[in-house]
């Protein structure tokens, strides 16, 4: 319930206020002159560049190198650490991956009230971010959801439109290619919900081998019609090109293809899966690189910068003081509130990602999922 209230708060108070950008930053002593930042590419990364990186680079002259490997962050950081050569400075990850990296000692712990800026009214960062600080290593940015987009011009559907996530599994009523992420998280939940498991029992069922087998059996019913994606930009492109009729991705990616590209695509909000996304700092960075990362993060996660990001993509800022500063899209001029996953109209059925469950079981379930994919 507390998390649900936090998510709702992210959508409240959408009265536009002009940005109050600082023309000065404290000096950064013994700081590297460039940063390698790992993110997800596409519309989301573009929003980070516009809200965070470009303003910071203009003030400091720092060079940013972006790597679009967030989907493989856990495996790649493990390999870098084993090789003793961590080349990344800052990594954008979802909540469960942040917990895993922290537990394995691959991410650095932070002190929110020392390392992050307070709210404009002096509220400490730890209180302003609240429950979005899901791990001692996690620096929150956004509340987002994974949901489905679908083509609105599919002749074979005879005028019908999907209204339930379970329509994804209905090849008779909604024929055509689908797109699903090439990992188990969220696919397992949706499959079990559409196989009759109640929301209340979902993660209990998933803790058994029989539960995972049941989910994979449900996914088997559409496997031949699925295109598997790894990058968040894949599904929007597949939808725009007409290669699929429905597919999962992050709600902000769908906002881009619908509102910015004006493609014949609509959003299916049913059983959207809420999650937090944010930064982790790889453990063991040399001093000059760590100093630069901390200097950037204090800027990039302050109240105004998180509000600025929401002007470019439909994700709710993770700190409470940012919500009242979000209003219209910077370029389109449209009100952003109806496009947020946290808007009450979009929350008829929601599922909050069980971060602890996936942190504990992800490796085993992923191994089983990848073996199933290879069959």
N, C-alpha and C positions, 0 to 999 in steps of 0.2 A: 504493500500500500504506500509506504514512504517513497519508493522509487516511482510509482505511478504519479504521485503528487509532484515529484521533481520533474517528470516528463511534461506534465500539464503546465507547470510553471514556466517551462521553456517556451511555451507558445503564448503566454499571457503578456499583456502590456505592450502590444505592438503599436506604439505611437512613435512616429519617426522623429528623431533628433539628428541634427547635422553633426557629422563627425567632428570630434575635437582632437585633432592630431597634434602631437608634440613635435616641435621643430628641433628639439634637442634630445640627445640621449647621454646618459653618463658615459664617461670614457671607458673603453674596454682594454684593460692593461694585459699585456702578454697574450693577445688573442690571435688565432689563426686568421689568415686573410681570405679563406674560402671554406665552404661547408658542403659536405655531401649529405643531402637530405633524401630519405627514402619515403615514397608515398605511393599513391594508387593510380596516378595518371588521370587523363580525361578532365571532366568538368570539376571534379573535386580538387585535384591538384591545381587546376587553374585558379580556383577560388582562394587557395592558400597563397599562390604566387601574388595575386592581386591584393589580398588583404594583409599579408605578412611579409613575404620575401621582397617584393618590389619596394615597398616603403622603407624597409630596413636597409636594403642595399643602397637606396638613394641617400640615406643618412650616414651610412658607414663605408660604402664602397666595397663591401664584401661580395665575393663571387659565389653564387649558388650553383651547385651541380645536383640535379634531381635524378634519382633512380626510381623506376616504377616497379619495385620488387616487393612491396608490402605484403602481397599475398603469400610470399615465400619467406617472410622475415625470420620466422623461428628456425627453419632449417638452415638458412644461409648464415644467420648469426652463430648458430652452433658450429657450422663448418669454419667460419672465420676464427672463432675462438680456439678451436682445435688446431688450426694452422698458426695461431698466434699473430694474426694479421687482420685486425678489424679496420676496414676502410670506410665504414659508415660513421657519420657523426650524430645523426638524429633520425629516428625511425618512427613512422606513423603506423600504428597497429590498432586492431580491435581489442576490446577489453580482455577476452580470454587469453589471447596471445601475450598481452602485457603481463598477466598473472603468471603464465608459464615462464616467460623470460625472466621475470623477477625471482620466481622460485628457484630457477636454475642458476641464478647469479650472473646472468648474461645482460641484465639491465641494472642501471645504477639507481639506488634509492635516493629520493629527494626529500627536502623539507619544504612543504608547500608554502609556509609562511615566510621562509627565508628566500626561497628560490623563485617564487612567483609574486607578481604585483598584487597589492591589496586592491579592493574595490575603491572607486572614487570617494565613497563616504568613510573610508578607513576600515571597512569590514575585512578581516583577515582572509587571505586566499582560501585557507582550509574551510572556512565557514561559507564563503561565497560559492565554492565548487561543491561543497557538501558531499552527497553520496556518490557523485561522479568520480571521486578519488577512490577508486576501487582497489588500488594497490599502492604500496609505498613507492613503486617505481613509475606509476602512471601519471601523465600530465594531460588532463582531459581537454578536448577541443569541442566536440559536438555530440549531440544526440541525433542518431540517424535510424533509419529502418531499412530492412531488406524486404522488398515486396515485388509485385509483378506488374509489368506493362504489357499491353496487348494491342494489336492492330485493330483499328475501328472499321476497316474496309475489307474484311474477309468474306468473300462471296459465299463460300461454302458454309458459313455459319447461319445463313438465311435470316439475317437481321438480329440474331441473338447476341448478347454480350456476356462475358463472364461476370459473375457476381460473387462467387465463392472461390477460395483457393483450391477447393476440390475440383473445380472445373478444369484445372490444369491436368487432372488425371482422366478427364472425360474425352477420349479421342473420338467417340461417336458424335457427340454434340458439337465439339470444338476441334475438328481435325486440323492437322498441320504440325509443323516442327515447333518444338519447345526449346528453351535454353535454360539450363540449370548450372549452378556453380559446381566446379569439379572438386568438391570436397563435401564431407557429410553434413557439416553444421547447417542447420535450417532445413536442408532437404529431408533429413531424418524426421525432424519434428513435423513438417508438413505431411510427409507420407503417413505417419502414424495417426495424426489428426484425421486424415482422410480415409483411414482404415478403421475408424470408429473408436480410437482411444480418446478419452476425455482429456481436456486441458489439465485438470487436477491430477491425473494419473500419468501424465506424459513422461516426466523424467524418471518416475519409478519404473515404468515399462522399459525405458531406454537403458536402465542399469543392468538389464538381463541380456544374455546372448540371444534369447528368443525374440526379445523386443527389437533388437537391431536387425535380425533376420527378417522379422515381419515388415520392417520399414523397407528393406532392400527388395523384398518380394513385391511390395506395392510399387516401388520405383521400377521394378522389372516390367510392369504393365505398360510403361511409356518409354522404356529405355531405347527402343529402336527409333523413336521419334525425337530424341534429345540431342541437342548440340551442347557440349559442355564448355563452359567458359572459365577462364582464370583471371582475366582482368575486368574490372568493373565497367570499362568502356565497351566491352564486347557485345553485351545484350542490346544497348541502345543502337549500336551500328547494325546488328543483325535485324532489329526491328525496322530501322530506317531503310535498309536494303530489301526488306520483304523476305528475308531468308527464314525467318521464324514468324509465328503468329502470336506467341506469348512467351515471356521469359522473365526470370528473376534478375534483379540487380538492386543497387542502392537507390533510394527514392530520389536523391539529388541528381543522379544520372538520368532518371526518367523525366524529371523536371526539365532538364536541358533539352532532351529530344522532343518533348512536347511543346514547351513554351519558347525556347530559343530557336530550335530548328523547324518548328511548326509541322512536324510529321503527324500523320494520322494514327496517333498512339494515345491511349488512355491509361490511367492508373487503376490497378486493382488493389485496394487497401486491406482487403480481408486477411486477417491473420498476418499482417505485417509484423516483422520481428524487430523489436527495439534493441538498440545496442549503443554503447559508448565507443567513441574513437578518439585517440589522442596520441601523444608522443611517448616514446621511451628513449633514454640516453644509453647507448651501449656502454657496458662496464669497461673500465680500463683505458679510457681515452687519455692521450697525453695532455699535459696541462694546458697548452695553448689552444688545442681543439676543444677541450672541455670548457674553458673560459668563454670561448666564442659561442658555444651552444647555449650555455646558461644566460649569457647576455642577450642572445636572440630570443630565447624562450620567455624571459621576463617581459620583453616587448610583445611577442607574438601571441601571448595568452592573456594579455591584460583585457580589461572590460571592453574597451573600444575596438580592439583588433578582432575579438571573437564576434562582436556585433557586426563588424565590417564584413567578415566572411559570409554571414547570413544574407548579405545583400547580393551575393553572386550565386548562391546555391541554397536549396531549401532544406538545410539542416539547422536544428535548434542549437544555439550556443550552450555550452556546458556550465557556464557560471551564471548565477541568478541575476547579477547586476547588468549583464549584457542584454537580456531580453527586452527591456524597455527602449533600447536604442535601435532595435531592428524594425524596419518598416517596409519600404518598397525596394524592389530590385533596382540596382544601380543603373542598369542599362535599359531594361524593359519598362521600368516605371510601374510595374504591377505590384499589388499588395502581396507580400510573401506569406501572410498568415495561413490562407487556405491551402497552401502547398506544403506546409510543415507536417511531418508525421504526427506531431503532437497536437494538431488542431482537433478539437472535439469531434468534428464531423468525420474525421478519418480514423477514429478510434473505436468503432463498433466492436470489432474483434482485434485484439492485439496479443502478442506473445512477447514477453520480456526475456531476452536471451539469458539463460542460466549460466552465468560466467563461471561460477565455481564448478559446475558439472563438466563443462567443456574443458576447463583447465585440468581437471583430474582424468578425464577419459579420452581426450582428443586423439592422442597418439594411437591408442588401441582401436578406436572406432575408425580413424582414418585409414589404418592399415587394412582393416576389413573392407572398407568402402573402396579403396583403390584395387584390392584383389577382385572385388565384385565388378568393378569397371572393366578390368582386363579380361573378363570372361567372354 
